[in-house]
Amino acid sequence: MIEIKKRWIAVMSNPFRLSLILGLLLAPCVNAQQTDDAIFVNQASNFNVTVRQTAEISGARVLGVLRARHTYGDRPELYAHVPSDWKGAFCARLVTADGFLEATGTYDTQGRTGSFHRLEFGSDQQSNRAWMDRLRDLPIDSVAIRVRAGACDAPAGPDTVAFWNMPPSGAGAEPAKLYFNSLRASDVILYQGDAAKPVKCSMIRTGLRKAYDTICPIEGMAGAEGLPMEIKLFALRNGDVDPPVIFSLHGLPRP
């Protein structure tokens, strides 16, 4: 005990050693899902918001894979994991279930990949406040967001998971949700990667659903970073099965 006390006194009397120890003790913990600096959208030429007076039936089938919470802040927030093999442009597309509002933005990775980013999708200008306030007041499953490789006016590349009003570090282990337009099918089943067992999706029968009408759980995304996995969706109607809708989805780094 006396020897330990002597060593402690020696450290305390040495300013360099003391500052080094304090630095180690007070340094913040590094989270594997720490959010990087925001990637700002080029609002002058690549950011578009459409607010319709009448609902529009979307032709898109896959509307995105999302983890979401209700907006409690002054404005909604969007995050996404940008996979390490993405280069150049990628696209974020937001659509409300009723088909009244759609927003798209093309972003640039700027060489910052393999991490989580907050994506700016609008400024605080007065012209943007109305539709942002509308988004803020919507229920969770009334907004779908798709983030995928490639510019918004280019062919779609692989998807990644988006986070709506939920910083990735606070997402926990709950499954992501895939929003799908079944074109009024009676049921939808999903095959994820090499899984032999299908997943039954939930059909939304209430409310005005023009853009999408199906929600499917996506399990096991954490720790699945690397090559994108294949997702297959089969819509069932009148005893028949539609041809599959297939897309690729990147997993997330392990927390």
N, C-alpha and C positions, 0 to 999 in steps of 0.2 A: 504493500500500500504506500509506504514512504517513497519507494522508487517511482511509482506511477505519479505521485504528487510532484516529485522533482521534475519529471519529464513534462508534465503539464505546465509547470511554472516556466520551464525553458521555452516551450512553444509560445506561451502568452507574452513572453518578453521579446520575442522575435517578430517584428511587424510583418515580414514577408510570409512566414509560416502561418501567422494568424489570418492574414488576408486570404491565403490559399484555402485554409480550412473553412472559413466563412463562405467563400465562393462555392465550395463543394456542397456545403450544407444548405445554402439558400438557392442553389440553381434549380430552376423549374424542371419537373419531370418531363421527359419527351414521350409523347403519345404517338403510337404508330399511325393514328388517324388524325394527327394534327392538321389543321386547315392552313393551306398556303395562302399567299397573297391573292387577292381577287384578280381574275382575268376579266378585263372590261370589254364589253361588246362595243363594236364600232357603230354607235347609234346613228351616225350621219348617213350611212349607206346600207348597213346590214341588219338593222333592227326594225321590225315591222309589227304593228299591233292592229288587229282588225276587230272592231266591235260591231256586230250585226244587229239590225233591228228585228230580224226574224231568224229562227233557228235554222242551221244548215247541217245537213247530214254529211258527215265526213266520209271520204273514200278510204282513209287510212284504216288499216286493221290493227296494227300494234301502236298504241299511244304512249308507251313508255313503262319503265320499271322504276318504282318510286317507294321511298319511305317518307311518310308525311305526318305532320302534326298540325293542329289548328294554329292560326296566326295570333299571337298574343302581343306582339310588338306593334310599332307604329306602321310598319310596312312588311310584307312577306319577304322571305329570303330563300335563295336557291343555292344549293351546293351540289357538287358532283365529284366523283373520282375520275381523274383523267389518266387512263392506262398508259403505261410506260412505252408502249409501241405505237401510240398515236403521234402523228406528225402533221403539222400545219393546222388546217381548219377543222372545226367540229361544230355541230349544230345542237341547239336547244329549242324545242318546240313545246309550247304550253297550250293546252286547249281545255275549255270547260266542258263538262258532260252535256250541257244543254246545247252546245254548239254556237253560243252567242259570242264568245270571245276566243281569239286565237292570237298568240304572240310567238314570233320566231326570231332568233338571233344567231348569227354566225360568229364564232369565237376563234382565236388563234392560240395554239398551245404555247407559243413563244419559248419553246424548248423546255417548259416546266411541266414534266409529265411524271407519272408514277406517284402522284400525291392527290390530296383533296383540295378543291378550290371553291371559293365562293364566286358565283357567277352573277355579275351585274346584268339585270335585264330591264332596267329603266332608271331614269334619273328622277330627281325630286322636283322637276319642273311641274308647273301647275297642270299642264296638258296631260301629264301621266297620272295625276293623283286620282282621277275618277276611276280608271280601270284598276288601279292598285287597291283602292278602297273596296272595290267590288270583289277582288280576289281575296282580300283579307277577311271578308265576311262569309265566304263560302265554306260549307262543310268539307271535311277532309277528302272524301272520295268524290268530290265534285270537280277536282282539278287533276288532270293527268299531264305529266311532263316526260318527254323523251329526249335523252341526250345521246347522240350517236356520232360516230366519226364521219368526216366529210362536211363540206359546206351545205347549207340548207337547200340550195338549188342544185346540188349534185346527188348522184345515186347514194343511197344510205349505206354506211359501213356498219360495223359492230356497235352494239349499244353498251352503255354503262349505267350504273345505278345512280339515280338522282335523289337528292334529299331536300324536302320542302319544309321550311321552317324547323328544321332539325339538324343542328350541326352534327357531322359524322361522328365526332367523339362522344356524343350522347345518344347514339342510335340504339345501343344495346344489341341484343341477339334476335329481336323480333324479325320475322320474315319480311322481305320486300313484297310489294304488290305489283302485278302486271295488269295494266289496263288494256282491254281488248275490245274491238268492235266485232261482235259475232254475226252482225247483220240479222239480228233477231232469231238466232238459233234457239233450240229448246235446251241444249246443254253444250258445255265445252269441257274438254279434257286436255291436259298438258303433260308433255314428256320433257323432262329436264335432263340434259346431258345423256349419260349412259344409263340412267335409272330405268329399271324394267317396269316399275309400277307407275301407272298414270296418276296425276293429281286432278281431282275434280274441282272445277272453278265455280264461283258463285255468280249466278245470273241476277242482275239488278232489274227488278220488275216495277219499281216505283219511281216517280219523278220523271222529268223530261230528259230522256237519254238519247241524244242524237249523235254524239261523237263516239261514245262507247257504252256498252251495256254489260260488261263482264269483268270480274276481278279475280285473278289467279294468284295464289301464294307462291313465292319463290324462296325456297329454303336453302340453307347452307352456302350463302354467298361469301361469308367471311372465310379467309384462308384459301379462296379459290382463284386468287390472282394468277394471271398467266394467259395461256391461250383461251380465247372466248369459248364458252360452251354453247351447244346448239339447243335451241328451244323450239319445240314443235307443238302447235295448237291445232286441235281437231274440233270442228263445230258439227254438232249432230242436229239434224232437222228431218222431221217426217220419216224417221226410221233409216235415213241415209246419213253418210258421213262425208262432209266436204273434203276436198283436197287439203292437205295440211298447210298452215301458214308457218313458215320457218324463218327464224332470225338468230343471230349470234349475240351472246351477252357476256361481257367481261365480269369476272368475280371481283371481290374486294380483298385488300391486304388483311392479314390476320391482326386483330387488335393487340 
